[in-house]
């Protein structure tokens, strides 16, 4: 927890200002990110990826009001998740969360990344369900762009919610169970983590 507090800035930053120096750090970080092999695993270079992360972190710490801090946080999360050691999944999740907290309309699939990290890396079903539901609630409104297929992410989130939800919760209230008794209720909203409230789920 102490490492996390020192590594990740507070949640109350706001990306309100266009700052030329911050933009330059962001551009340098993106160049290093692709030079280090993003999208091309055969060209992966760990030292170059870490240089990219250094640029993004410098941006966040030196220019906390820059309108690029949510973008930088997303790519820091990406580097931790995809290119660092397995235990960096926790740091990746925290940086993705910061991108959302700093700008709820960030144009990056942070909620989807958090959901799949909980799902496939940490095997935490309840957390995965909660974040897949947030994908449906909050990221389905975004238009796909660049290499992000928001529509595909939404379809996948809906599919995983069905796969991860116990069968008895998927029946409608009137549907009978195999022994002929009424089912115990419809599909509940995923249980949220204790530290943040659950959004109201849309009908599936």
N, CA, C and O of each residue as an XYZ file, in Angstrom:
816
protein
N       0.819     -1.193      0.000
C       0.000      0.000      0.000
C       0.863      1.257      0.000
O       0.546      2.228     -0.687
N       1.973      1.243      0.782
C       2.857      2.406      0.813
C       3.479      2.650     -0.560
O       3.599      3.792     -1.005
N       3.873      1.560     -1.226
C       4.437      1.678     -2.569
C       3.388      2.257     -3.512
O       3.701      3.105     -4.347
N       2.143      1.800     -3.380
C       1.060      2.285     -4.238
C       0.844      3.772     -4.037
O       0.691      4.515     -5.007
N       0.829      4.224     -2.764
C       0.606      5.632     -2.474
C       1.708      6.505     -3.048
O       1.449      7.608     -3.529
N       2.942      6.008     -2.997
C       4.059      6.789     -3.525
C       4.110      6.756     -5.044
O       4.612      7.686     -5.675
N       3.590      5.686     -5.626
C       3.695      5.477     -7.063
C       2.605      6.206     -7.841
O       2.849      6.690     -8.947
N       1.402      6.288     -7.267
C       0.232      6.796     -8.001
C      -0.262      8.085     -7.346
O      -0.546      8.090     -6.149
N      -0.371      9.183     -8.107
C      -0.872     10.439     -7.538
C      -2.318     10.319     -7.066
O      -3.009      9.347     -7.371
N      -2.755     11.318     -6.323
C      -4.102     11.318     -5.754
C      -5.174     11.418     -6.841
O      -4.902     11.778     -7.986
N      -6.402     11.085     -6.437
C      -7.513     11.016     -7.393
C      -8.119     12.375     -7.716
O      -8.960     12.468     -8.610
N      -7.715     13.434     -7.013
C      -8.396     14.721     -7.174
C      -7.763     15.639     -8.214
O      -8.117     16.816     -8.277
N      -6.835     15.136     -9.034
C      -6.282     15.954    -10.109
C      -7.328     16.155    -11.198
O      -8.212     15.318    -11.380
N      -7.223     17.276    -11.925
C      -8.161     17.555    -13.006
C      -7.419     18.071    -14.239
O      -6.632     19.013    -14.143
N      -7.671     17.450    -15.406
C      -6.977     17.854    -16.642
C      -7.645     19.078    -17.274
O      -8.495     18.944    -18.154
N      -7.258     20.253    -16.824
C      -7.963     21.469    -17.237
C      -7.179     22.390    -18.167
O      -7.763     23.296    -18.762
N      -5.865     22.178    -18.306
C      -5.036     23.175    -18.974
C      -4.203     22.558    -20.092
O      -3.644     21.471    -19.943
N      -4.133     23.259    -21.198
C      -3.226     22.851    -22.271
C      -1.850     23.445    -21.984
O      -1.682     24.665    -21.965
N      -0.869     22.574    -21.762
C       0.474     23.010    -21.387
C       1.463     22.463    -22.412
O       1.580     21.249    -22.583
N       2.164     23.348    -23.082
C       3.052     22.943    -24.174
C       4.118     21.956    -23.707
O       4.405     20.984    -24.407
N       4.704     22.188    -22.545
C       5.754     21.296    -22.042
C       5.202     19.896    -21.761
O       5.879     18.895    -21.995
N       3.980     19.840    -21.261
C       3.354     18.544    -21.006
C       3.037     17.833    -22.313
O       3.203     16.618    -22.424
N       2.579     18.599    -23.307
C       2.304     18.003    -24.620
C       3.558     17.396    -25.220
O       3.510     16.337    -25.845
N       4.689     18.078    -25.025
C       5.969     17.577    -25.569
C       6.356     16.264    -24.874
O       6.802     15.324    -25.533
N       6.189     16.199    -23.558
C       6.479     14.957    -22.845
C       5.572     13.826    -23.329
O       6.012     12.685    -23.474
N       4.312     14.151    -23.574
C       3.375     13.137    -24.053
C       3.784     12.633    -25.435
O       3.782     11.427    -25.682
N       4.128     13.534    -26.319
C       4.567     13.131    -27.664
C       5.826     12.268    -27.587
O       5.933     11.258    -28.283
N       6.782     12.666    -26.740
C       8.012     11.876    -26.582
C       7.691     10.481    -26.037
O       8.252      9.483    -26.488
N       6.771     10.429    -25.049
C       6.386      9.143    -24.481
C       5.736      8.235    -25.513
O       6.010      7.036    -25.545
N       4.874      8.799    -26.360
C       4.199      7.988    -27.384
C       5.202      7.460    -28.415
O       5.102      6.313    -28.852
N       6.151      8.287    -28.795
C       7.174      7.827    -29.745
C       7.965      6.664    -29.171
O       8.229      5.678    -29.859
N       8.341      6.789    -27.900
C       9.089      5.713    -27.255
C       8.224      4.463    -27.096
O       8.714      3.341    -27.223
N       6.936      4.664    -26.817
C       6.023      3.533    -26.647
C       5.988      2.679    -27.914
O       6.081      1.454    -27.842
N       5.855      3.314    -29.054
C       5.796      2.560    -30.311
C       7.174      2.060    -30.732
O       7.304      0.986    -31.320
N       8.191      2.845    -30.425
C       9.552      2.374    -30.694
C       9.875      1.138    -29.858
O      10.624      0.262    -30.291
N       9.306      1.080    -28.660
C       9.545     -0.053    -27.761
C       8.757     -1.293    -28.102
O       8.962     -2.342    -27.493
N       7.834     -1.192    -29.089
C       7.161     -2.399    -29.555
C       5.671     -2.465    -29.341
O       5.088     -3.533    -29.533
N       5.016     -1.378    -28.952
C       3.565     -1.437    -28.788
C       2.916     -1.782    -30.127
O       3.122     -1.098    -31.130
N       2.131     -2.853    -30.119
C       1.484     -3.311    -31.342
C       2.351     -4.210    -32.199
O       1.866     -4.829    -33.147
N       3.647     -4.285    -31.866
C       4.578     -5.118    -32.650
C       5.485     -5.869    -31.672
O       6.626     -5.463    -31.452
N       4.985     -6.964    -31.082
C       5.745     -7.678    -30.047
C       7.145     -8.089    -30.468
O       8.034     -8.199    -29.623
N       7.357     -8.320    -31.761
C       8.686     -8.758    -32.200
C       9.731     -7.654    -32.008
O      10.930     -7.935    -31.994
N       9.286     -6.399    -31.859
C      10.208     -5.287    -31.649
C      10.263     -4.844    -30.196
O      10.802     -3.780    -29.889
N       9.703     -5.662    -29.291
C       9.627     -5.261    -27.885
C      11.005     -5.009    -27.299
O      11.926     -5.810    -27.456
N      11.123     -3.862    -26.612
C      12.357     -3.506    -25.932
C      11.992     -2.938    -24.560
O      11.420     -1.851    -24.466
N      12.320     -3.670    -23.509
C      11.889     -3.289    -22.169
C      12.458     -1.938    -21.738
O      11.741     -1.133    -21.143
N      13.732     -1.676    -22.028
C      14.327     -0.411    -21.595
C      13.658      0.776    -22.282
O      13.494      1.833    -21.672
N      13.271      0.610    -23.547
C      12.578      1.686    -24.252
C      11.185      1.898    -23.668
O      10.742      3.038    -23.530
N      10.488      0.812    -23.322
C       9.176      0.933    -22.694
C       9.286      1.660    -21.360
O       8.425      2.473    -21.026
N      10.316      1.381    -20.611
C      10.473      2.045    -19.315
C      10.803      3.526    -19.490
O      10.403      4.351    -18.669
N      11.524      3.863    -20.547
C      11.754      5.272    -20.850
C      10.439      5.977    -21.178
O      10.215      7.116    -20.769
N       9.577      5.289    -21.918
C       8.257      5.845    -22.238
C       7.473      6.089    -20.954
O       6.864      7.145    -20.786
N       7.488      5.120    -20.055
C       6.764      5.273    -18.802
C       7.325      6.436    -17.986
O       6.569      7.157    -17.334
N       8.634      6.620    -18.017
C       9.255      7.737    -17.311
C       8.738      9.069    -17.837
O       8.481      9.984    -17.056
N       8.585      9.186    -19.139
C       8.071     10.419    -19.751
C       6.641     10.691    -19.288
O       6.298     11.814    -18.921
N       5.812      9.643    -19.312
C       4.417      9.806    -18.912
C       4.312     10.178    -17.429
O       3.505     11.029    -17.052
N       5.125      9.541    -16.601
C       5.074      9.857    -15.168
C       5.588     11.264    -14.894
O       5.047     11.969    -14.042
N       6.619     11.672    -15.605
C       7.126     13.032    -15.451
C       6.034     14.048    -15.794
O       5.895     15.069    -15.120
N       5.267     13.763    -16.838
C       4.164     14.640    -17.236
C       3.166     14.789    -16.081
O       2.771     15.901    -15.729
N       2.767     13.653    -15.500
C       1.745     13.691    -14.452
C       2.249     14.422    -13.210
O       1.527     15.236    -12.634
N       3.466     14.141    -12.801
C       3.972     14.724    -11.561
C       4.336     16.198    -11.726
O       4.137     16.986    -10.801
N       4.865     16.584    -12.885
C       5.285     17.974    -13.073
C       4.152     18.889    -13.512
O       4.162     20.082    -13.208
N       3.168     18.333    -14.230
C       2.093     19.155    -14.781
C       0.734     18.539    -14.443
O       0.030     18.070    -15.336
N       0.360     18.537    -13.151
C      -0.860     17.826    -12.721
C      -2.171     18.439    -13.217
O      -3.230     17.837    -13.037
N      -2.125     19.630    -13.843
C      -3.347     20.201    -14.416
C      -3.383     20.059    -15.935
O      -4.310     20.554    -16.578
N      -2.398     19.398    -16.510
C      -2.352     19.231    -17.964
C      -3.539     18.419    -18.460
O      -3.995     17.494    -17.788
N      -4.035     18.771    -19.636
C      -5.138     17.998    -20.210
C      -4.680     16.660    -20.779
O      -5.464     15.956    -21.415
N      -3.419     16.307    -20.555
C      -2.902     15.009    -21.003
C      -2.705     14.017    -19.860
O      -2.238     12.902    -20.094
N      -3.052     14.396    -18.627
C      -2.732     13.489    -17.511
C      -3.528     12.186    -17.579
O      -3.012     11.131    -17.211
N      -4.787     12.244    -18.047
C      -5.554     10.993    -18.137
C      -4.992     10.095    -19.232
O      -4.968      8.873    -19.079
N      -4.537     10.693    -20.343
C      -3.911      9.902    -21.417
C      -2.627      9.239    -20.908
O      -2.380      8.058    -21.152
N      -1.817     10.030    -20.193
C      -0.568      9.489    -19.653
C      -0.847      8.357    -18.671
O      -0.165      7.332    -18.693
N      -1.858      8.539    -17.799
C      -2.192      7.496    -16.818
C      -2.597      6.203    -17.511
O      -2.209      5.116    -17.084
N      -3.379      6.320    -18.581
C      -3.795      5.121    -19.318
C      -2.586      4.364    -19.863
O      -2.513      3.142    -19.732
N      -1.645      5.074    -20.468
C      -0.499      4.383    -21.057
C       0.469      3.867    -20.009
O       1.153      2.869    -20.237
N       0.539      4.533    -18.861
C       1.327      3.970    -17.756
C       0.707      2.637    -17.338
O       1.416      1.659    -17.102
N      -0.627      2.610    -17.249
C      -1.305      1.351    -16.937
C      -1.027      0.276    -17.968
O      -0.788     -0.880    -17.621
N      -1.059      0.659    -19.243
C      -0.781     -0.294    -20.311
C       0.624     -0.886    -20.186
O       0.808     -2.092    -20.350
N       1.599     -0.050    -19.899
C       2.977     -0.541    -19.785
C       3.098     -1.478    -18.594
O       3.715     -2.538    -18.699
N       2.512     -1.097    -17.459
C       2.561     -1.980    -16.290
C       1.895     -3.317    -16.595
O       2.421     -4.365    -16.220
N       0.759     -3.296    -17.262
C       0.006     -4.535    -17.487
C       0.635     -5.430    -18.545
O       0.715     -6.646    -18.368
N       1.076     -4.837    -19.633
C       1.518     -5.638    -20.773
C       3.015     -5.914    -20.814
O       3.445     -6.905    -21.404
N       3.810     -5.055    -20.197
C       5.252     -5.152    -20.434
C       6.094     -5.292    -19.177
O       7.314     -5.439    -19.264
N       5.464     -5.249    -18.009
C       6.225     -5.412    -16.781
C       5.896     -6.766    -16.155
O       5.270     -7.614    -16.790
N       6.327     -6.966    -14.897
C       6.155     -8.260    -14.255
C       4.701     -8.472    -13.841
O       3.918     -7.523    -13.789
N       4.350     -9.712    -13.550
C       2.969    -10.082    -13.246
C       2.411     -9.287    -12.076
O       1.234     -8.927    -12.090
N       3.238     -8.997    -11.044
C       2.712     -8.297     -9.881
C       2.380     -6.841    -10.187
O       1.807     -6.155     -9.341
N       2.722     -6.359    -11.367
C       2.386     -4.991    -11.733
C       0.927     -4.847    -12.168
O       0.497     -3.745    -12.510
N       0.162     -5.936    -12.161
C      -1.257     -5.828    -12.473
C      -1.971     -4.877    -11.516
O      -2.867     -4.141    -11.930
N      -1.582     -4.887    -10.240
C      -2.212     -3.993     -9.265
C      -1.929     -2.536     -9.602
O      -2.824     -1.694     -9.533
N      -0.695     -2.239     -9.964
C      -0.360     -0.869    -10.352
C      -1.085     -0.471    -11.626
O      -1.545      0.664    -11.751
N      -1.189     -1.387    -12.565
C      -1.911     -1.088    -13.806
C      -3.349     -0.690    -13.496
O      -3.846      0.301    -14.031
N      -4.016     -1.448    -12.642
C      -5.398     -1.150    -12.280
C      -5.511      0.234    -11.654
O      -6.429      0.991    -11.972
N      -4.568      0.567    -10.756
C      -4.637      1.871    -10.094
C      -4.449      3.015    -11.081
O      -5.113      4.044    -10.957
N      -3.568      2.860    -12.050
C      -3.370      3.922    -13.042
C      -4.581      4.040    -13.969
O      -4.974      5.148    -14.332
N      -5.170      2.915    -14.351
C      -6.403      2.978    -15.149
C      -7.498      3.716    -14.371
O      -8.213      4.546    -14.932
N      -7.621      3.408    -13.080
C      -8.633      4.081    -12.261
C      -8.379      5.576    -12.185
O      -9.319      6.370    -12.214
N      -7.105      5.968    -12.087
C      -6.790      7.397    -12.039
C      -7.217      8.090    -13.327
O      -7.739      9.205    -13.284
N      -7.005      7.453    -14.461
C      -7.423      8.057    -15.730
C      -8.915      8.343    -15.719
O      -9.349      9.391    -16.199
N      -9.715      7.412    -15.171
C     -11.165      7.599    -15.087
C     -11.511      8.696    -14.084
O     -12.364      9.543    -14.348
N     -10.842      8.675    -12.932
C     -11.144      9.660    -11.889
C     -10.766     11.071    -12.329
O     -11.475     12.033    -12.034
N      -9.655     11.183    -13.031
C      -9.236     12.502    -13.496
C     -10.119     13.010    -14.628
O     -10.377     14.210    -14.721
N     -10.585     12.105    -15.491
C     -11.470     12.501    -16.581
C     -12.423     11.347    -16.889
O     -12.051     10.421    -17.610
N     -13.651     11.387    -16.354
C     -14.609     10.316    -16.606
C     -14.899     10.096    -18.087
O     -15.370      9.027    -18.474
N     -14.621     11.101    -18.915
C     -14.839     10.961    -20.361
C     -13.540     10.688    -21.119
O     -13.448     10.936    -22.321
N     -12.552     10.181    -20.411
C     -11.289      9.859    -21.081
C     -11.548      8.941    -22.280
O     -12.328      7.994    -22.169
N     -10.912      9.204    -23.411
C     -11.206      8.429    -24.629
C     -10.466      7.093    -24.699
O     -10.150      6.614    -25.788
N     -10.195      6.504    -23.562
C      -9.466      5.238    -23.502
C     -10.313      4.183    -22.805
O     -11.110      4.517    -21.929
N     -10.155      2.906    -23.180
C     -10.988      1.838    -22.614
C     -10.502      1.372    -21.243
O     -10.227      0.190    -21.041
N     -10.400      2.316    -20.302
C      -9.835      1.999    -18.994
C     -10.682      0.988    -18.226
O     -10.141      0.077    -17.599
N     -12.000      1.141    -18.268
C     -12.874      0.228    -17.528
C     -12.760     -1.191    -18.082
O     -12.748     -2.164    -17.328
N     -12.679     -1.294    -19.398
C     -12.535     -2.612    -20.022
C     -11.198     -3.244    -19.640
O     -11.131     -4.444    -19.376
N     -10.145     -2.447    -19.609
C      -8.831     -2.972    -19.217
C      -8.855     -3.452    -17.765
O      -8.296     -4.501    -17.445
N      -9.503     -2.681    -16.890
C      -9.593     -3.106    -15.489
C     -10.373     -4.418    -15.394
O      -9.966     -5.336    -14.682
N     -11.486     -4.504    -16.109
C     -12.318     -5.710    -16.063
C     -11.542     -6.941    -16.509
O     -11.582     -7.976    -15.844
N     -10.839     -6.835    -17.629
C     -10.119     -8.014    -18.136
C      -8.921     -8.364    -17.260
O      -8.536     -9.530    -17.171
N      -8.330     -7.361    -16.613
C      -7.223     -7.656    -15.697
C      -7.734     -8.427    -14.485
O      -7.128     -9.418    -14.078
N      -8.849     -7.976    -13.907
C      -9.446     -8.733    -12.797
C      -9.892    -10.122    -13.259
O      -9.777    -11.092    -12.511
N     -10.391    -10.215    -14.466
C     -10.942    -11.467    -14.985
C      -9.849    -12.494    -15.256
O      -9.895    -13.609    -14.736
N      -8.871    -12.119    -16.066
C      -7.905    -13.098    -16.572
C      -6.560    -13.101    -15.857
O      -5.856    -14.111    -15.874
N      -6.198    -12.001    -15.239
C      -4.912    -11.951    -14.547
C      -5.063    -12.297    -13.059
O      -4.253    -13.026    -12.487
N      -6.130    -11.748    -12.447
C      -6.272    -11.923    -11.000
C      -7.401    -12.886    -10.629
O      -7.530    -13.264     -9.464
N      -8.214    -13.285    -11.600
C      -9.266    -14.278    -11.394
C     -10.197    -13.888    -10.229
O     -10.544    -14.716     -9.387
N     -10.587    -12.610    -10.210
C     -11.513    -12.103     -9.195
C     -12.852    -11.831     -9.882
O     -13.050    -10.783    -10.497
N     -13.770    -12.804     -9.763
C     -15.000    -12.770    -10.544
C     -15.878    -11.572    -10.217
O     -16.373    -10.905    -11.126
N     -16.083    -11.284     -8.916
C     -16.988    -10.200     -8.537
C     -16.474     -8.847     -9.027
O     -17.241     -8.017     -9.515
N     -15.170     -8.640     -8.888
C     -14.595     -7.387     -9.374
C     -14.712     -7.301    -10.901
O     -15.025     -6.245    -11.450
N     -14.460     -8.413    -11.567
C     -14.572     -8.426    -13.025
C     -15.995     -8.100    -13.461
O     -16.200     -7.302    -14.376
N     -16.994     -8.727    -12.796
C     -18.394     -8.448    -13.113
C     -18.720     -6.971    -12.926
O     -19.376     -6.365    -13.774
N     -18.269     -6.396    -11.832
C     -18.536     -4.985    -11.549
C     -17.983     -4.093    -12.660
O     -18.667     -3.181    -13.125
N     -16.764     -4.352    -13.078
C     -16.141     -3.482    -14.084
C     -16.677     -3.760    -15.485
O     -16.754     -2.842    -16.301
N     -17.051     -5.006    -15.783
C     -17.715     -5.259    -17.073
C     -19.040     -4.497    -17.131
O     -19.406     -3.966    -18.179
N     -19.766     -4.440    -15.994
C     -21.017     -3.682    -15.974
C     -20.746     -2.194    -16.214
O     -21.523     -1.518    -16.889
N     -19.647     -1.692    -15.663
C     -19.303     -0.285    -15.893
C     -18.932     -0.037    -17.356
O     -19.156      1.055    -17.878
N     -18.369     -1.041    -18.011
C     -18.133     -0.908    -19.459
C     -19.461     -0.666    -20.168
O     -19.568      0.239    -20.995
N     -20.479     -1.477    -19.845
C     -21.795     -1.310    -20.474
C     -22.394      0.046    -20.134
O     -22.985      0.701    -20.993
N     -22.243      0.468    -18.882
C     -22.864      1.712    -18.435
C     -22.171      2.953    -18.979
O     -22.827      3.942    -19.306
N     -20.839      2.903    -19.077
C     -20.080      4.133    -19.287
C     -19.244      4.180    -20.563
O     -18.965      5.266    -21.071
N     -18.842      3.031    -21.088
C     -17.984      3.065    -22.276
C     -18.740      2.736    -23.561
O     -18.209      2.935    -24.654
N     -19.957      2.243    -23.450
C     -20.706      1.905    -24.654
C     -21.072      3.142    -25.462
O     -21.402      3.030    -26.642
N     -21.021      4.325    -24.843
C     -21.369      5.566    -25.545
C     -20.232      6.073    -26.430
O     -20.450      6.926    -27.292
N     -19.018      5.552    -26.221
C     -17.876      6.050    -26.973
C     -17.831      5.450    -28.374
O     -18.250      4.313    -28.590
N     -17.321      6.227    -29.316
C     -17.155      5.772    -30.696
C     -15.779      5.161    -30.869
O     -14.785      5.716    -30.400
N     -15.716      4.025    -31.537
C     -14.432      3.368    -31.761
C     -13.520      4.269    -32.588
O     -13.962      4.940    -33.520
N     -12.256      4.267    -32.229
C     -11.282      5.088    -32.947
C      -9.901      4.465    -32.786
O      -9.665      3.664    -31.881
N      -9.006      4.843    -33.670
C      -7.632      4.325    -33.661
C      -7.667      2.797    -33.555
O      -8.261      2.120    -34.394
N      -7.014      2.259    -32.497
C      -6.976      0.800    -32.355
C      -7.942      0.317    -31.282
O      -7.813     -0.812    -30.808
N      -8.917      1.153    -30.883
C      -9.850      0.783    -29.824
C     -11.229      0.525    -30.418
O     -11.821      1.409    -31.038
N     -11.737     -0.688    -30.225
C     -13.058     -1.067    -30.712
C     -14.016     -1.074    -29.522
O     -14.245     -2.113    -28.903
N     -14.574      0.100    -29.210
C     -15.466      0.192    -28.057
C     -16.706     -0.682    -28.236
O     -17.179     -1.288    -27.275
N     -17.233     -0.751    -29.457
C     -18.409     -1.586    -29.706
C     -18.086     -3.061    -29.441
O     -18.890     -3.781    -28.849
N     -16.909     -3.502    -29.881
C     -16.483     -4.870    -29.619
C     -16.289     -5.124    -28.133
O     -16.638     -6.192    -27.629
N     -15.724     -4.131    -27.422
C     -15.549     -4.264    -25.977
C     -16.890     -4.413    -25.272
O     -17.026     -5.206    -24.340
N     -17.892     -3.637    -25.727
C     -19.221     -3.710    -25.123
C     -19.835     -5.096    -25.334
O     -20.409     -5.680    -24.414
N     -19.707     -5.612    -26.557
C     -20.238     -6.960    -26.825
C     -19.536     -7.996    -25.949
O     -20.176     -8.899    -25.408
N     -18.233     -7.861    -25.816
C     -17.478     -8.831    -25.021
C     -17.856     -8.727    -23.543
O     -17.982     -9.744    -22.862
N     -18.036     -7.499    -23.046
C     -18.420     -7.315    -21.648
C     -19.763     -7.979    -21.368
O     -19.928     -8.652    -20.351
N     -20.721     -7.791    -22.269
C     -22.041     -8.411    -22.093
C     -21.917     -9.940    -22.078
O     -22.559    -10.612    -21.270
N     -21.094    -10.477    -22.970
C     -20.886    -11.929    -23.040
C     -20.257    -12.457    -21.749
O     -20.671    -13.497    -21.238
N     -19.263    -11.746    -21.225
C     -18.589    -12.221    -20.015
C     -19.489    -12.103    -18.788
O     -19.409    -12.935    -17.884
N     -20.342    -11.082    -18.745
C     -21.289    -10.977    -17.632
C     -22.171    -12.212    -17.598
O     -22.410    -12.775    -16.530
N     -22.658    -12.638    -18.757
C     -23.504    -13.838    -18.816
C     -22.721    -15.085    -18.412
O     -23.245    -15.957    -17.719
N     -21.461    -15.165    -18.850
C     -20.648    -16.347    -18.544
C     -20.247    -16.401    -17.076
O     -20.118    -17.489    -16.515
N     -20.048    -15.252    -16.448
C     -19.556    -15.226    -15.071
C     -20.672    -15.214    -14.034
O     -20.419    -15.417    -12.846
N     -21.909    -14.976    -14.478
C     -23.037    -14.926    -13.550
C     -23.579    -16.329    -13.322
O     -23.838    -17.044    -14.290
N     -23.759    -16.750    -12.057
C     -24.308    -18.090    -11.794
C     -25.630    -18.306    -12.514
O     -26.431    -17.379    -12.637
N     -25.862    -19.519    -12.987
C     -27.034    -19.826    -13.822
C     -28.347    -19.463    -13.136
O     -29.275    -18.982    -13.786
N     -28.429    -19.695    -11.802
C     -29.708    -19.438    -11.132
C     -30.059    -17.951    -11.129
O     -31.225    -17.592    -10.968
N     -29.068    -17.090    -11.302
C     -29.334    -15.654    -11.323
C     -29.701    -15.156    -12.710
O     -30.114    -14.007    -12.869
N     -29.555    -16.008    -13.713
C     -29.859    -15.597    -15.074
C     -31.324    -15.846    -15.430
O     -31.810    -15.301    -16.421
N     -32.047    -16.665    -14.639
C     -33.445    -16.949    -14.935
C     -34.316    -15.752    -14.565
O     -34.025    -15.033    -13.609
N     -35.351    -15.553    -15.306
C     -36.326    -14.525    -14.934
C     -37.059    -14.988    -13.686
O     -37.055    -16.184    -13.395
N     -37.702    -14.069    -12.919
C     -38.397    -14.489    -11.686
C     -39.454    -15.559    -11.924
O     -39.703    -16.383    -11.043
N     -40.089    -15.561    -13.119
C     -41.151    -16.536    -13.369
C     -40.642    -17.866    -13.898
O     -41.392    -18.841    -13.946
N     -39.390    -17.917    -14.292
C     -38.861    -19.144    -14.890
C     -38.659    -20.198    -13.811
O     -38.088    -19.889    -12.765
N     -39.108    -21.439    -14.029
C     -38.948    -22.482    -13.013
C     -37.521    -23.012    -12.991
O     -36.816    -22.970    -14.000
N     -37.116    -23.498    -11.863
C     -35.844    -24.191    -11.737
C     -36.037    -25.611    -12.237
O     -37.175    -26.022    -12.466
N     -34.952    -26.386    -12.417
C     -35.105    -27.767    -12.920
C     -36.039    -28.627    -12.081
O     -36.639    -29.560    -12.614
N     -36.189    -28.341    -10.757
C     -37.084    -29.164     -9.940
C     -38.509    -28.630     -9.910
O     -39.338    -29.136     -9.153
N     -38.814    -27.597    -10.733
C     -40.180    -27.114    -10.850
C     -40.523    -25.958     -9.939
O     -41.606    -25.387    -10.072
N     -39.634    -25.579     -9.001
C     -39.919    -24.458     -8.115
C     -39.609    -23.136     -8.808
O     -38.813    -23.123     -9.747
N     -40.205    -22.025     -8.381
C     -39.886    -20.723     -8.981
C     -38.415    -20.384     -8.749
O     -37.841    -20.716     -7.712
N     -37.827    -19.725     -9.724
C     -36.428    -19.303     -9.594
C     -36.320    -18.223     -8.534
O     -37.288    -17.501     -8.298
N     -35.158    -18.091     -7.883
C     -35.009    -17.145     -6.766
C     -34.928    -15.694     -7.192
O     -34.681    -14.844     -6.336
N     -35.117    -15.359     -8.437
C     -35.072    -13.951     -8.831
C     -34.318    -13.775    -10.116
O     -33.707    -14.712    -10.630
N     -34.365    -12.550    -10.640
C     -33.661    -12.240    -11.880
C     -32.193    -12.021    -11.644
O     -31.680    -12.223    -10.543
N     -31.530    -11.606    -12.689
C     -30.083    -11.384    -12.626
C     -29.773    -10.148    -11.791
O     -30.234     -9.059    -12.132
N     -29.005    -10.278    -10.701
C     -28.707     -9.110     -9.875
C     -27.610     -8.267    -10.495
O     -26.874     -8.716    -11.374
N     -27.517     -7.025    -10.013
C     -26.387     -6.198    -10.427
C     -25.129     -6.774     -9.815
O     -25.172     -7.278     -8.693
N     -24.003     -6.714    -10.521
C     -22.749     -7.200     -9.941
C     -22.459     -6.495     -8.628
O     -22.748     -5.306     -8.491
N     -21.888     -7.211     -7.652
C     -21.569     -6.629     -6.357
C     -20.355     -5.730     -6.510
O     -19.312     -6.188     -6.975
N     -20.463     -4.454     -6.129
C     -19.332     -3.548     -6.314
C     -18.280     -3.744     -5.240
O     -18.587     -4.287     -4.179
N     -17.052     -3.319     -5.482
C     -16.047     -3.336     -4.428
C     -16.456     -2.375     -3.331
O     -17.206     -1.430     -3.579
N     -15.973     -2.604     -2.127
C     -16.423     -1.846     -0.977
C     -16.109     -0.362     -1.068
O     -16.840      0.459     -0.514
N     -15.030     -0.007     -1.758
C     -14.582      1.369     -1.718
C     -15.325      2.304     -2.661
O     -15.130      3.516     -2.567
N     -16.167      1.808     -3.567
C     -16.877      2.708     -4.468
C     -18.251      2.167     -4.775
O     -18.429      0.951     -4.854
N     -19.252      3.054     -4.955
C     -20.626      2.602     -5.178
C     -20.823      2.030     -6.565
O     -20.100      2.374     -7.501
N     -21.814      1.149     -6.692
C     -22.121      0.564     -8.005
C     -22.986      1.503     -8.794
O     -23.893      2.115     -8.230
N     -22.735      1.647    -10.120
C     -23.643      2.420    -10.961
C     -24.932      1.651    -11.191
O     -24.954      0.424    -11.091
N     -25.998      2.364    -11.497
C     -27.249      1.677    -11.789
C     -27.117      0.903    -13.085
O     -26.818      1.500    -14.120
N     -27.333     -0.431    -13.067
C     -27.123     -1.233    -14.286
C     -28.239     -1.025    -15.288
O     -29.402     -0.920    -14.898
N     -27.912     -0.963    -16.580
C     -28.943     -0.871    -17.600
C     -29.566     -2.239    -17.823
O     -28.960     -3.245    -17.455
N     -30.745     -2.315    -18.410
C     -31.314     -3.636    -18.718
C     -30.480     -4.340    -19.765
O     -30.039     -3.714    -20.729
N     -30.256     -5.644    -19.589
C     -29.452     -6.413    -20.541
C     -30.365     -7.124    -21.521
O     -29.888     -7.829    -22.410
